[in-house]
Amino acid sequence: MMKSLLRALTTGLLVLAPALSFAQVTLKDDAPDVYYVKNGDNLWNIASQFLDSPWQWPELWHVNQEIENPHLIYPGDVIRIVYVDGKPRIEVERNGGADDGKETVKMMTDGRLVKMEPKARVVALDTAIPAIPLDTVENYLVEGLVLSKLQLEQAPYVVGGEDARVVFGDGDTVYARDPIDAWENLVRSYGIYRVGEEYVDPVTKEILGYEALEIALARVADQESEIATLRLIQSNEDVREQDRVLNAAERKMQSVFYPVAPDEPIDARVIRFFDRLNSVARNEALVINKGIRDGLRAGHVLEVKQAGQVVKDKVRDEMIQLPQVKAGTIIVFRAFEKVSYALVVEAERPIRMNDIATNPAGSL
């Protein structure tokens, strides 16, 4: 029943999990009976208070049919543990139960207790708590893209600007050329992207794509044949010739989803850090060499493992490889065709390049 309800959410806000037996899903010994959702909460942190394996959250989630958007959680909601046929479930009371036509007492986010009168409640979808802390990934959600070689070759690009200058910034006018489609699907606003890192699979050596980072936003002032006149309305870096021009409307990305284990076996490698040279820790982003074609999507949880040490067996006088060691847990927050962006949500040790990312233990 739960899965059929989730599949009906065609907005892409939620991600489904494979079926698990309840014997595999256990509450923490110190899990709270009641949790009051606060501003700044995220689903992973809440799930971590109830479960040793937070990615199993959807298997305990009990959808309340009596409230609107029962699958989303908002500040002010109350999360409770209930038992159905002797099995633990977690359910939400919208606004402390004020939507059920009964008086109730609600704990406010500042700790005050307020008597609630029954009334209708309308809540915007974008106020729902995210799965992970958005402030740590928002730049990667809207500013980063991974493009194929063909996409790069076919994308419009900057060919010049005013006064024969070579760099441009806020308020400047630039000219962009679209020799493939001649701006057939012209829109009002575009993002200007700089092509950077080439992603190469460390195992197969396949080129997985090219990183493109948004450096400016532009608005169309005019267009004639293959040439569009663009006014730069916001820039983070100087715009230069050959920078790519892409539809800015495509920048909106999914941020509300259930953390779940992938349906398919995943054997990925860490191939990129954004702001670090040697390793990353909790609440830092990384890139892995698997994506949509491998069955990954936003919300999928993976364990990161490191190769065990090679030590000498002094009894047999030979070198042996020790087992892999868990380094942490990551959640995919943006999946491209061949690579994915992920956030480190748990780190038992620094995560390094070429570390292995696989399905959580016990999920397959």
DACORLIN-V691513 format. One record per helix or strand of 3 or more residues. SS is the DSSP state (2 for helix, 1 for strand). FROM is the first residue (numbers start at 1). TO is the last residue. Records with the same first field share a line. If there is no record, write none. Layout:
SS=FROM-TO, FROM-TO
This chain:
2=2-7, 22-24, 43-50, 54-60, 94-100, 125-127, 134-136, 138-143, 149-154, 162-164, 248-251, 292-294
1=34-36, 78-84, 87-93, 104-107, 113-116, 144-147, 156-161, 173-177, 189-200, 207-224, 227-235, 244-247, 267-273, 285-288, 300-306, 310-313, 318-321, 325-335, 340-347, 356-359
